[in-house]
Amino acid sequence: RHHIGPDARDLGLFNFNNRILVSHDLLDEYTSAYTLSETPITAWTQGVSRRYTTYGSPHPFMSDDTFRSVWFTFVSLQDYSCPGDCPLCGPSPAHTMADAHNILLPVAS
């Protein structure tokens, strides 16, 4: 089981479990990639891993499974609410249009 560590938001870091710190910028980068092009976590983490190799990082990037756990935990803490009010119609428009997608994970058997 994973535990979220002490809040390091003022440093721009997400403390996943007191052993894994991830920058908010990196997590926001994936959120942006996913919401703009539905980029799978595996493809995105491979891209980041290549950047680590290209720039000679002495440490590899985290695994897909670890990043998935970190990102979903991070996202669960974010406030993505919006008022939903139409500037012309008010809080209850007669018709609403939305563009959205679902995040699905395979169920372990």
RAHU-V100400 format. One record per residue. RES is the residue in one letter. SS is DSSP state (hx for helix, st for strand, lp for the rest). PHI is phi as a letter, one per 30 degrees, with the letter a starting at -180 (* if undefined). PSI is psi in whole degrees, 0 to 359 (none if undefined). Layout:
res=RES ss=SS phi=PHI psi=PSI
res=RES ss=SS phi=PHI psi=PSI
//
This chain:
res=R ss=lp phi=* psi=143
res=H ss=lp phi=c psi=146
res=H ss=lp phi=b psi=138
res=I ss=lp phi=d psi=129
res=G ss=lp phi=d psi=185
res=P ss=lp phi=e psi=147
res=D ss=lp phi=d psi=126
res=A ss=st phi=b psi=26
res=R ss=hx phi=e psi=322
res=D ss=hx phi=d psi=343
res=L ss=hx phi=c psi=359
res=G ss=lp phi=i psi=24
res=L ss=st phi=b psi=146
res=F ss=st phi=c psi=118
res=N ss=st phi=c psi=99
res=F ss=lp phi=d psi=313
res=N ss=lp phi=a psi=28
res=N ss=lp phi=i psi=2
res=R ss=lp phi=b psi=337
res=I ss=lp phi=c psi=114
res=L ss=st phi=c psi=132
res=V ss=st phi=b psi=137
res=S ss=st phi=d psi=144
res=H ss=hx phi=e psi=324
res=D ss=hx phi=e psi=317
res=L ss=hx phi=d psi=316
res=L ss=hx phi=d psi=320
res=D ss=hx phi=d psi=326
res=E ss=hx phi=d psi=317
res=Y ss=hx phi=d psi=318
res=T ss=hx phi=e psi=317
res=S ss=hx phi=d psi=315
res=A ss=hx phi=d psi=319
res=Y ss=hx phi=d psi=317
res=T ss=hx phi=d psi=337
res=L ss=hx phi=d psi=326
res=S ss=hx phi=b psi=10
res=E ss=lp phi=h psi=45
res=T ss=lp phi=d psi=123
res=P ss=lp phi=d psi=149
res=I ss=hx phi=e psi=317
res=T ss=hx phi=e psi=313
res=A ss=hx phi=d psi=319
res=W ss=hx phi=d psi=315
res=T ss=hx phi=d psi=328
res=Q ss=hx phi=d psi=321
res=G ss=hx phi=d psi=316
res=V ss=hx phi=d psi=319
res=S ss=hx phi=e psi=320
res=R ss=hx phi=d psi=321
res=R ss=hx phi=d psi=319
res=Y ss=hx phi=e psi=316
res=T ss=hx phi=d psi=314
res=T ss=hx phi=e psi=319
res=Y ss=lp phi=c psi=10
res=G ss=lp phi=i psi=33
res=S ss=lp phi=d psi=135
res=P ss=lp phi=d psi=349
res=H ss=lp phi=b psi=137
res=P ss=lp phi=d psi=158
res=F ss=lp phi=d psi=157
res=M ss=lp phi=d psi=162
res=S ss=lp phi=d psi=164
res=D ss=hx phi=e psi=315
res=D ss=hx phi=d psi=319
res=T ss=hx phi=d psi=313
res=F ss=hx phi=d psi=319
res=R ss=hx phi=e psi=314
res=S ss=hx phi=d psi=316
res=V ss=hx phi=d psi=311
res=W ss=hx phi=d psi=315
res=F ss=hx phi=d psi=326
res=T ss=hx phi=d psi=315
res=F ss=hx phi=e psi=311
res=V ss=hx phi=d psi=324
res=S ss=hx phi=d psi=340
res=L ss=lp phi=c psi=352
res=Q ss=lp phi=d psi=151
res=D ss=lp phi=c psi=99
res=Y ss=lp phi=c psi=21
res=S ss=lp phi=d psi=153
res=C ss=lp phi=b psi=154
res=P ss=lp phi=d psi=332
res=G ss=lp phi=i psi=7
res=D ss=lp phi=d psi=135
res=C ss=st phi=d psi=132
res=P ss=lp phi=d psi=337
res=L ss=lp phi=c psi=321
res=C ss=lp phi=c psi=344
res=G ss=st phi=j psi=201
res=P ss=lp phi=d psi=345
res=S ss=lp phi=b psi=72
res=P ss=lp phi=d psi=152
res=A ss=lp phi=d psi=327
res=H ss=lp phi=b psi=142
res=T ss=lp phi=b psi=137
res=M ss=lp phi=c psi=138
res=A ss=lp phi=b psi=152
res=D ss=lp phi=b psi=115
res=A ss=lp phi=b psi=168
res=H ss=lp phi=b psi=165
res=N ss=lp phi=c psi=151
res=I ss=lp phi=c psi=120
res=L ss=lp phi=c psi=141
res=L ss=lp phi=b psi=144
res=P ss=lp phi=d psi=145
res=V ss=lp phi=d psi=128
res=A ss=lp phi=d psi=136
res=S ss=lp phi=c psi=none
//
